[in-house]
Amino acid sequence: MNYKSLNPILYTKSLDQTIQFYTEKLWFTCVEKNEAFNWALLRSETIEIMFSHPVESIAFETAQFTGSLYFNVDEVDNLWE
């Protein structure tokens, strides 16, 4: 089996602020936003990340994550600046 991509969906209570950060600071493009589902798809070249409001049936007080996501980029020093 060959994996071709990973498309995580991450929860956020501030969808518009999340979109703004990823588009302005990390150069992603908002490909699709669905107000009814409080969901958005952002893309940068081959990377896609989905964001949505937390599902009501899941307790969500603050952001939590049990791992790490690594973004491999060229010119990381420029991105840091």
TIVO-2410 file (N, C-alpha, C; in nm, 3 decimals):
# residues 81
REC num residu      c1      c2      c3 atome chaine
REC   1      M   0.084  -0.117   0.000     N      A
REC   1      M   0.000   0.000   0.000    CA      A
REC   1      M   0.089   0.124   0.000     C      A
REC   2      N   0.060   0.219  -0.088     N      A
REC   2      N   0.132   0.345  -0.095    CA      A
REC   2      N   0.040   0.458  -0.055     C      A
REC   3      Y   0.076   0.529   0.048     N      A
REC   3      Y  -0.001   0.645   0.089    CA      A
REC   3      Y   0.035   0.763   0.000     C      A
REC   4      K  -0.063   0.839  -0.042     N      A
REC   4      K  -0.038   0.951  -0.132    CA      A
REC   4      K  -0.050   1.084  -0.063     C      A
REC   5      S  -0.130   1.094   0.043     N      A
REC   5      S  -0.143   1.222   0.112    CA      A
REC   5      S  -0.204   1.201   0.249     C      A
REC   6      L  -0.196   1.304   0.329     N      A
REC   6      L  -0.258   1.308   0.460    CA      A
REC   6      L  -0.337   1.437   0.466     C      A
REC   7      N  -0.464   1.428   0.501     N      A
REC   7      N  -0.551   1.545   0.504    CA      A
REC   7      N  -0.616   1.556   0.642     C      A
REC   8      P  -0.545   1.615   0.738     N      A
REC   8      P  -0.602   1.624   0.872    CA      A
REC   8      P  -0.715   1.724   0.880     C      A
REC   9      I  -0.806   1.700   0.973     N      A
REC   9      I  -0.908   1.798   1.006    CA      A
REC   9      I  -0.887   1.835   1.152     C      A
REC  10      L  -0.868   1.963   1.175     N      A
REC  10      L  -0.837   2.013   1.308    CA      A
REC  10      L  -0.950   2.102   1.356     C      A
REC  11      Y  -0.979   2.095   1.485     N      A
REC  11      Y  -1.086   2.176   1.542    CA      A
REC  11      Y  -1.036   2.314   1.578     C      A
REC  12      T  -1.123   2.412   1.562     N      A
REC  12      T  -1.097   2.549   1.603    CA      A
REC  12      T  -1.230   2.613   1.639     C      A
REC  13      K  -1.230   2.693   1.743     N      A
REC  13      K  -1.350   2.768   1.777    CA      A
REC  13      K  -1.353   2.901   1.703     C      A
REC  14      S  -1.242   2.938   1.640     N      A
REC  14      S  -1.230   3.065   1.568    CA      A
REC  14      S  -1.190   3.038   1.424     C      A
REC  15      L  -1.284   2.994   1.344     N      A
REC  15      L  -1.254   2.954   1.207    CA      A
REC  15      L  -1.197   3.070   1.126     C      A
REC  16      D  -1.257   3.188   1.135     N      A
REC  16      D  -1.208   3.302   1.057    CA      A
REC  16      D  -1.067   3.343   1.097     C      A
REC  17      Q  -1.038   3.342   1.226     N      A
REC  17      Q  -0.902   3.375   1.272    CA      A
REC  17      Q  -0.801   3.270   1.228     C      A
REC  18      T  -0.842   3.145   1.229     N      A
REC  18      T  -0.753   3.037   1.185    CA      A
REC  18      T  -0.722   3.052   1.036     C      A
REC  19      I  -0.824   3.080   0.957     N      A
REC  19      I  -0.804   3.101   0.814    CA      A
REC  19      I  -0.712   3.220   0.791     C      A
REC  20      Q  -0.734   3.326   0.863     N      A
REC  20      Q  -0.650   3.446   0.849    CA      A
REC  20      Q  -0.504   3.415   0.881     C      A
REC  21      F  -0.478   3.343   0.989     N      A
REC  21      F  -0.340   3.309   1.026    CA      A
REC  21      F  -0.274   3.224   0.917     C      A
REC  22      Y  -0.342   3.118   0.874     N      A
REC  22      Y  -0.281   3.029   0.775    CA      A
REC  22      Y  -0.261   3.096   0.640     C      A
REC  23      T  -0.350   3.186   0.602     N      A
REC  23      T  -0.335   3.252   0.471    CA      A
REC  23      T  -0.235   3.367   0.476     C      A
REC  24      E  -0.233   3.443   0.584     N      A
REC  24      E  -0.145   3.558   0.591    CA      A
REC  24      E  -0.004   3.525   0.639     C      A
REC  25      K   0.007   3.432   0.730     N      A
REC  25      K   0.139   3.400   0.788    CA      A
REC  25      K   0.207   3.279   0.725     C      A
REC  26      L   0.129   3.184   0.681     N      A
REC  26      L   0.186   3.059   0.629    CA      A
REC  26      L   0.160   3.038   0.480     C      A
REC  27      W   0.100   3.136   0.414     N      A
REC  27      W   0.079   3.137   0.269    CA      A
REC  27      W  -0.009   3.024   0.216     C      A
REC  28      F  -0.102   2.979   0.296     N      A
REC  28      F  -0.201   2.884   0.248    CA      A
REC  28      F  -0.309   2.961   0.172     C      A
REC  29      T  -0.387   2.891   0.093     N      A
REC  29      T  -0.501   2.948   0.023    CA      A
REC  29      T  -0.626   2.881   0.076     C      A
REC  30      C  -0.727   2.959   0.103     N      A
REC  30      C  -0.855   2.902   0.143    CA      A
REC  30      C  -0.927   2.857   0.016     C      A
REC  31      V  -0.934   2.727  -0.002     N      A
REC  31      V  -0.991   2.668  -0.123    CA      A
REC  31      V  -1.143   2.664  -0.114     C      A
REC  32      E  -1.193   2.635   0.005     N      A
REC  32      E  -1.338   2.623   0.023    CA      A
REC  32      E  -1.371   2.655   0.168     C      A
REC  33      K  -1.482   2.725   0.185     N      A
REC  33      K  -1.533   2.754   0.320    CA      A
REC  33      K  -1.683   2.732   0.318     C      A
REC  34      N  -1.732   2.656   0.415     N      A
REC  34      N  -1.874   2.627   0.424    CA      A
REC  34      N  -1.926   2.682   0.557     C      A
REC  35      E  -1.999   2.792   0.548     N      A
REC  35      E  -2.052   2.857   0.668    CA      A
REC  35      E  -2.150   2.766   0.742     C      A
REC  36      A  -2.232   2.693   0.669     N      A
REC  36      A  -2.333   2.607   0.731    CA      A
REC  36      A  -2.271   2.498   0.818     C      A
REC  37      F  -2.157   2.446   0.775     N      A
REC  37      F  -2.088   2.340   0.849    CA      A
REC  37      F  -1.973   2.392   0.935     C      A
REC  38      N  -1.949   2.525   0.932     N      A
REC  38      N  -1.836   2.583   1.005    CA      A
REC  38      N  -1.708   2.506   0.973     C      A
REC  39      W  -1.678   2.498   0.845     N      A
REC  39      W  -1.570   2.414   0.795    CA      A
REC  39      W  -1.496   2.488   0.684     C      A
REC  40      A  -1.365   2.463   0.674     N      A
REC  40      A  -1.286   2.521   0.566    CA      A
REC  40      A  -1.174   2.426   0.525     C      A
REC  41      L  -1.136   2.437   0.397     N      A
REC  41      L  -1.024   2.361   0.343    CA      A
REC  41      L  -0.919   2.460   0.298     C      A
REC  42      L  -0.798   2.443   0.349     N      A
REC  42      L  -0.686   2.529   0.311    CA      A
REC  42      L  -0.580   2.444   0.242     C      A
REC  43      R  -0.511   2.506   0.145     N      A
REC  43      R  -0.412   2.432   0.068    CA      A
REC  43      R  -0.288   2.517   0.046     C      A
REC  44      S  -0.175   2.450   0.049     N      A
REC  44      S  -0.047   2.507   0.008    CA      A
REC  44      S   0.027   2.399  -0.069     C      A
REC  45      E   0.030   2.415  -0.199     N      A
REC  45      E   0.091   2.317  -0.289    CA      A
REC  45      E   0.029   2.179  -0.266     C      A
REC  46      T   0.102   2.083  -0.212     N      A
REC  46      T   0.049   1.947  -0.195    CA      A
REC  46      T  -0.011   1.923  -0.056     C      A
REC  47      I  -0.012   2.024   0.029     N      A
REC  47      I  -0.063   2.008   0.165    CA      A
REC  47      I  -0.204   2.063   0.173     C      A
REC  48      E  -0.295   1.983   0.227     N      A
REC  48      E  -0.431   2.027   0.254    CA      A
REC  48      E  -0.462   2.004   0.401     C      A
REC  49      I  -0.523   2.105   0.464     N      A
REC  49      I  -0.566   2.094   0.602    CA      A
REC  49      I  -0.710   2.143   0.609     C      A
REC  50      M  -0.793   2.066   0.675     N      A
REC  50      M  -0.931   2.107   0.698    CA      A
REC  50      M  -0.944   2.156   0.842     C      A
REC  51      F  -1.027   2.256   0.859     N      A
REC  51      F  -1.056   2.309   0.992    CA      A
REC  51      F  -1.206   2.314   1.009     C      A
REC  52      S  -1.252   2.285   1.131     N      A
REC  52      S  -1.395   2.296   1.157    CA      A
REC  52      S  -1.417   2.328   1.304     C      A
REC  53      H  -1.539   2.375   1.332     N      A
REC  53      H  -1.578   2.390   1.471    CA      A
REC  53      H  -1.586   2.250   1.532     C      A
REC  54      P  -1.562   2.237   1.661     N      A
REC  54      P  -1.569   2.105   1.724    CA      A
REC  54      P  -1.707   2.043   1.709     C      A
REC  55      V  -1.710   1.912   1.697     N      A
REC  55      V  -1.835   1.838   1.693    CA      A
REC  55      V  -1.899   1.848   1.831     C      A
REC  56      E  -2.028   1.876   1.835     N      A
REC  56      E  -2.096   1.899   1.962    CA      A
REC  56      E  -2.087   1.780   2.057     C      A
REC  57      S  -2.080   1.660   2.006     N      A
REC  57      S  -2.077   1.541   2.092    CA      A
REC  57      S  -1.940   1.515   2.155     C      A
REC  58      I  -1.839   1.595   2.117     N      A
REC  58      I  -1.704   1.578   2.171    CA      A
REC  58      I  -1.673   1.696   2.263     C      A
REC  59      A  -1.629   1.665   2.384     N      A
REC  59      A  -1.591   1.771   2.478    CA      A
REC  59      A  -1.471   1.847   2.422     C      A
REC  60      F  -1.485   1.979   2.413     N      A
REC  60      F  -1.376   2.060   2.358    CA      A
REC  60      F  -1.371   2.190   2.435     C      A
REC  61      E  -1.284   2.196   2.534     N      A
REC  61      E  -1.266   2.316   2.614    CA      A
REC  61      E  -1.156   2.404   2.555     C      A
REC  62      T  -1.043   2.342   2.527     N      A
REC  62      T  -0.929   2.412   2.468    CA      A
REC  62      T  -0.866   2.321   2.363     C      A
REC  63      A  -0.781   2.379   2.282     N      A
REC  63      A  -0.712   2.300   2.180    CA      A
REC  63      A  -0.629   2.191   2.247     C      A
REC  64      Q  -0.635   2.072   2.189     N      A
REC  64      Q  -0.559   1.958   2.240    CA      A
REC  64      Q  -0.503   1.882   2.121     C      A
REC  65      F  -0.390   1.822   2.144     N      A
REC  65      F  -0.332   1.741   2.037    CA      A
REC  65      F  -0.241   1.638   2.101     C      A
REC  66      T  -0.240   1.517   2.051     N      A
REC  66      T  -0.160   1.412   2.111    CA      A
REC  66      T  -0.042   1.373   2.023     C      A
REC  67      G   0.001   1.464   1.940     N      A
REC  67      G   0.113   1.434   1.852    CA      A
REC  67      G   0.168   1.561   1.792     C      A
REC  68      S   0.233   1.549   1.679     N      A
REC  68      S   0.292   1.664   1.612    CA      A
REC  68      S   0.266   1.655   1.463     C      A
REC  69      L   0.255   1.771   1.400     N      A
REC  69      L   0.249   1.779   1.255    CA      A
REC  69      L   0.375   1.853   1.212     C      A
REC  70      Y   0.449   1.795   1.121     N      A
REC  70      Y   0.571   1.858   1.071    CA      A
REC  70      Y   0.546   1.910   0.931     C      A
REC  71      F   0.578   2.035   0.909     N      A
REC  71      F   0.571   2.096   0.777    CA      A
REC  71      F   0.714   2.110   0.727     C      A
REC  72      N   0.747   2.046   0.619     N      A
REC  72      N   0.879   2.059   0.559    CA      A
REC  72      N   0.872   2.167   0.453     C      A
REC  73      V   0.950   2.274   0.471     N      A
REC  73      V   0.943   2.388   0.380    CA      A
REC  73      V   1.083   2.430   0.338     C      A
REC  74      D   1.089   2.497   0.223     N      A
REC  74      D   1.213   2.560   0.180    CA      A
REC  74      D   1.223   2.695   0.251     C      A
REC  75      E   1.343   2.742   0.269     N      A
REC  75      E   1.368   2.875   0.326    CA      A
REC  75      E   1.294   2.897   0.457     C      A
REC  76      V   1.317   2.808   0.550     N      A
REC  76      V   1.248   2.814   0.679    CA      A
REC  76      V   1.282   2.942   0.755     C      A
REC  77      D   1.402   2.996   0.736     N      A
REC  77      D   1.439   3.120   0.805    CA      A
REC  77      D   1.351   3.237   0.759     C      A
REC  78      N   1.319   3.241   0.631     N      A
REC  78      N   1.229   3.347   0.580    CA      A
REC  78      N   1.090   3.332   0.639     C      A
REC  79      L   1.042   3.210   0.652     N      A
REC  79      L   0.912   3.186   0.710    CA      A
REC  79      L   0.911   3.229   0.857     C      A
REC  80      W   1.020   3.199   0.928     N      A
REC  80      W   1.028   3.236   1.068    CA      A
REC  80      W   1.022   3.387   1.085     C      A
REC  81      E   1.088   3.460   0.997     N      A
REC  81      E   1.085   3.606   1.004    CA      A
REC  81      E   0.947   3.658   0.980     C      A
***
